[in-house]
Amino acid sequence: AVVSTQSTGALMSALNILREDRLVNEDNSYDLLSAILACIEDGDVELVNKAIKVMNKFLVYQPKYTLAHAEEIVAKVTKAKVALAIGDNTIFQVLASTFGEETIIKIVMPMLQNETFPVLLAVINLLYQCLKDSKDSAKSVLEPWLAEMGESVCPHCSHVETNVRKQSIFCLVELLLLFGPDQMDPHLKSLTVSQKKLVYLYYNRHQRTAR
């Protein structure tokens, strides 16, 4: 309890520093980031929750100090979300907007192949958020990854966990919305007939709603 209290105090101090841009510099930025990441790895769910909120602020206020540590941040945050299970995807939205599509895709592709549930679900949620927030201007960045994304996401449409299957389907729908059926269909060949019908059901529903 004493350690958690001290860590909470340190987090609040870090948050106050982050609000003052002039106080963060090359010398202390990594110390701040390391302290936040250490709390994110803690076993105390309440502390982890607070650390995630402070990380949100760090990413928003000091993005230039986080880019070099994107892989470490994504890895630890996705694992922390497993412990939290609070259903709040704000951190994923901030990660996607801070690091951009190309960085996120590069990080999550191997994780999609190597992680298991429940970390896998957090990784897929991050990918979904990244794709959902992507604009047409990001198509040139995403296009070289289409084949690998199809190969990495499609198998999870058969995952034993319902939420993994659902979010995998939604990732494919977002890719369809970005690139269209003609370009995406070759990357959906590994889906079963029923899975592909489901993907297109959501795709067509979105198209009708958007009109």
C-alpha positions as CSV (number, residue, x, y, z in Angstrom):
1,A,0.0,0.0,0.0
2,V,2.9,2.3,0.8
3,V,4.5,1.6,-2.6
4,S,1.2,2.3,-4.4
5,T,0.7,5.5,-2.5
6,Q,4.2,6.7,-3.3
7,S,3.8,5.7,-7.0
8,T,0.4,7.5,-7.1
9,G,2.1,10.6,-5.7
10,A,4.8,10.3,-8.3
11,L,2.2,10.0,-11.1
12,M,0.4,13.1,-9.9
13,S,3.7,15.0,-9.9
14,A,4.4,13.7,-13.4
15,L,1.0,14.9,-14.5
16,N,1.6,18.4,-13.1
17,I,5.0,18.5,-14.9
18,L,3.4,17.5,-18.2
19,R,1.0,20.4,-17.9
20,E,4.0,22.7,-18.0
21,D,5.7,22.2,-21.4
22,R,8.7,24.2,-20.4
23,L,9.6,21.7,-17.6
24,V,9.9,18.7,-19.9
25,N,13.2,18.4,-21.8
26,E,15.5,15.8,-23.2
27,D,17.1,15.2,-19.8
28,N,14.0,14.4,-17.8
29,S,11.5,13.2,-20.4
30,Y,12.7,9.5,-20.4
31,D,12.7,9.5,-16.6
32,L,9.1,10.6,-16.6
33,L,8.1,8.1,-19.3
34,S,9.9,5.3,-17.5
35,A,8.1,6.1,-14.3
36,I,4.7,6.0,-16.0
37,L,5.5,2.7,-17.8
38,A,6.7,1.2,-14.5
39,C,3.3,2.0,-13.0
40,I,1.5,0.7,-16.0
41,E,3.2,-2.7,-15.4
42,D,2.1,-2.7,-11.7
43,G,-0.2,-5.3,-10.4
44,D,-2.5,-2.7,-8.7
45,V,-5.3,-2.2,-11.1
46,E,-6.2,1.2,-9.6
47,L,-2.6,2.4,-10.0
48,V,-2.5,1.1,-13.6
49,N,-5.7,2.9,-14.3
50,K,-4.2,6.2,-13.1
51,A,-1.0,5.5,-15.0
52,I,-2.9,5.0,-18.3
53,K,-4.6,8.3,-17.8
54,V,-1.2,10.0,-17.2
55,M,0.2,8.2,-20.2
56,N,-2.7,9.7,-22.3
57,K,-1.5,13.2,-21.1
58,F,2.1,12.4,-21.9
59,L,1.2,11.3,-25.4
60,V,-0.9,14.4,-26.0
61,Y,1.4,17.0,-24.4
62,Q,4.8,15.6,-25.3
63,P,4.5,13.5,-28.4
64,K,8.0,14.2,-29.6
65,Y,9.5,12.5,-26.5
66,T,7.4,9.3,-27.1
67,L,8.0,8.5,-30.8
68,A,11.4,6.8,-30.2
69,H,9.7,4.5,-27.6
70,A,6.6,3.7,-29.5
71,E,7.1,-0.1,-29.5
72,E,7.7,-0.2,-25.8
73,I,4.7,2.0,-25.0
74,V,2.4,0.0,-27.3
75,A,3.6,-3.4,-25.8
76,K,3.1,-2.3,-22.2
77,V,-0.2,-0.5,-22.7
78,T,-1.8,-3.4,-24.6
79,K,-0.8,-5.7,-21.7
80,A,-2.0,-3.2,-19.1
81,K,-5.4,-3.0,-20.8
82,V,-5.8,-6.7,-20.1
83,A,-5.5,-6.1,-16.4
84,L,-7.8,-3.1,-16.5
85,A,-10.6,-4.5,-18.7
86,I,-12.4,-1.2,-18.3
87,G,-13.7,-0.9,-21.9
88,D,-12.2,2.5,-22.4
89,N,-10.4,2.8,-25.7
90,T,-9.3,6.4,-25.2
91,I,-5.6,5.3,-24.9
92,F,-5.9,3.4,-28.2
93,Q,-7.2,6.5,-29.9
94,V,-4.4,8.6,-28.5
95,L,-1.8,6.0,-29.5
96,A,-3.1,5.9,-33.0
97,S,-3.2,9.7,-33.4
98,T,0.2,10.2,-31.8
99,F,2.2,7.5,-33.7
100,G,0.3,7.4,-36.9
101,E,-0.8,4.5,-39.1
102,E,2.6,3.3,-40.4
103,T,4.2,3.1,-36.9
104,I,1.2,1.3,-35.4
105,I,0.9,-1.2,-38.2
106,K,4.6,-2.0,-38.0
107,I,4.3,-2.7,-34.3
108,V,1.1,-4.7,-34.2
109,M,1.7,-7.0,-37.2
110,P,4.2,-9.3,-35.3
111,M,2.0,-9.0,-32.2
112,L,-1.0,-10.3,-34.1
113,Q,1.0,-13.4,-34.9
114,N,2.7,-13.9,-31.6
115,E,0.4,-12.8,-28.8
116,T,-2.4,-14.9,-27.3
117,F,-5.7,-13.9,-25.7
118,P,-6.3,-11.7,-23.8
119,V,-3.3,-9.5,-24.9
120,L,-4.3,-10.4,-28.5
121,L,-7.7,-8.7,-28.1
122,A,-6.0,-5.5,-26.9
123,V,-3.7,-5.5,-30.0
124,I,-6.7,-6.1,-32.3
125,N,-8.6,-3.3,-30.6
126,L,-5.6,-0.9,-31.2
127,L,-5.5,-1.9,-34.9
128,Y,-9.2,-1.4,-35.2
129,Q,-9.0,2.0,-33.7
130,C,-6.1,2.9,-36.0
131,L,-8.0,1.8,-39.1
132,K,-11.3,3.4,-38.0
133,D,-9.6,6.8,-37.5
134,S,-7.7,6.6,-40.8
135,K,-8.5,9.0,-43.6
136,D,-8.2,8.6,-47.3
137,S,-4.9,10.3,-47.1
138,A,-3.5,7.3,-45.2
139,K,-4.3,4.8,-47.9
140,S,-0.8,5.2,-49.5
141,V,0.7,4.3,-46.1
142,L,-1.6,1.3,-45.5
143,E,-1.7,-0.2,-49.0
144,P,1.7,-1.9,-48.8
145,W,0.5,-3.7,-45.7
146,L,-2.8,-5.0,-47.1
147,A,-1.6,-8.5,-47.8
148,E,0.1,-8.9,-44.4
149,M,-2.9,-7.4,-42.6
150,G,-5.2,-9.9,-44.4
151,E,-2.9,-12.8,-43.5
152,S,-2.6,-11.7,-39.9
153,V,-6.2,-10.7,-39.2
154,C,-8.3,-13.3,-41.1
155,P,-7.2,-16.3,-39.0
156,H,-8.5,-14.5,-35.9
157,C,-11.9,-14.5,-37.4
158,S,-12.0,-18.2,-36.3
159,H,-10.6,-17.5,-32.8
160,V,-12.3,-19.3,-29.9
161,E,-13.0,-16.0,-28.1
162,T,-16.0,-14.1,-29.4
163,N,-14.6,-10.6,-28.9
164,V,-11.5,-11.5,-30.8
165,R,-13.6,-12.8,-33.7
166,K,-15.8,-9.8,-33.7
167,Q,-13.0,-7.2,-33.6
168,S,-11.1,-9.0,-36.4
169,I,-14.3,-8.8,-38.5
170,F,-14.5,-5.1,-37.8
171,C,-10.9,-4.6,-38.8
172,L,-11.6,-6.1,-42.2
173,V,-14.7,-4.0,-42.6
174,E,-12.6,-0.9,-42.0
175,L,-10.2,-2.0,-44.6
176,L,-13.0,-2.6,-47.0
177,L,-14.4,0.9,-46.3
178,L,-10.9,2.4,-47.0
179,F,-10.0,0.4,-50.1
180,G,-13.2,-1.0,-51.5
181,P,-14.1,-4.6,-52.4
182,D,-12.1,-4.9,-55.6
183,Q,-8.8,-4.1,-53.9
184,M,-9.6,-6.0,-50.6
185,D,-11.3,-9.1,-51.8
186,P,-8.1,-10.9,-52.8
187,H,-6.9,-10.6,-49.2
188,L,-10.0,-12.2,-47.8
189,K,-9.6,-15.6,-49.5
190,S,-8.8,-17.4,-46.3
191,L,-12.1,-16.5,-44.8
192,T,-14.9,-19.1,-44.7
193,V,-18.0,-18.4,-46.7
194,S,-20.0,-17.4,-43.6
195,Q,-17.2,-15.2,-42.3
196,K,-16.9,-13.4,-45.6
197,K,-20.7,-12.9,-45.7
198,L,-20.5,-11.4,-42.2
199,V,-17.8,-9.0,-43.3
200,Y,-19.8,-7.8,-46.3
201,L,-23.0,-7.6,-44.2
202,Y,-21.4,-5.0,-41.9
203,Y,-19.7,-3.3,-44.9
204,N,-23.0,-3.0,-46.8
205,R,-24.8,-1.9,-43.6
206,H,-22.2,0.9,-43.1
207,Q,-22.5,1.9,-46.8
208,R,-26.3,2.3,-46.5
209,T,-26.0,4.2,-43.2
210,A,-23.5,6.6,-44.7
211,R,-25.8,7.6,-47.5
